[in-house]
Amino acid sequence: MRDSLWARVSDREGGIVAQYLQEFPVRLGALATELGIDVFRSPLPPNISGLIKPSDTADSGYEIRVNKYEVPSRQRFTLAHEIAHFLIHKDDIRAGVVDSVMYRSALTSRKEAEANRLAADLVMPADLVQAELHARGGSVNEDVAKDLANVFNVSLPAMKVRLGLS
C-alpha cells in the first residue's frame, strides 16, 4: 500500500484494509462490513456490474450492490471496485455511483481508472502475488497465471495484467 492512491485512504480505513490484505483470497465481504458497508448480490440490468450509494438503512453508511448474474470473479472485482470508490472517492458518492460493465460511471475516467487500480490491489495484493509466484519458481507463464488466478479467485485476464503478461 505504497502508491499515491493509498495515501488518500484515511489512516483508520487503511489500517482495516491492511489487516485483510494479509491472506488470500482477500475476504472482500468481511472487509466491506468492517468498513461499514452493506453488500448485496442483486438483480441488476445486464449493462450494470455494480453500484455504491448511501444506505437506505440507519445502521450503515453505504451499500454496494453487485450484479448477481455475473460470474463470481467479476462480482469480486466489482465489489473491490466499489470499495475502492468508498475509500478514495467518498465525497463523490452522494446520490450513488453506478458502474457499467466497462466500469464507466458519471465519475471521470481518471476516477474510474483509480478505482480499478485500487480494486486490483485489493483482490491481488502485489506482495502476496509475488510471494506465491516465488513459491512456484518465479517464472511467469500461462500455467502459473492460471494457477494464481484460481488461488486469488480472480479472472485470468486480471492476473495476466498483474503479472505483466498482457
Secondary structure, DSSP 8 states (H G I E B T S, - for coil): --SHHHHTS-HHHHHHHHHHTTSSS--HHHHHHHTTEEEEEE---TTEEEEEEE-SSTT-SEEEEEETTS-HHHHHHHHHHHHHHHHH-HHHHTT-EEEETTS--SS-HHHHHHHHHHHHHHHS-HHHHHHHHHHTTS---HHHHHHHHHHHT--HHHHHHHHT--
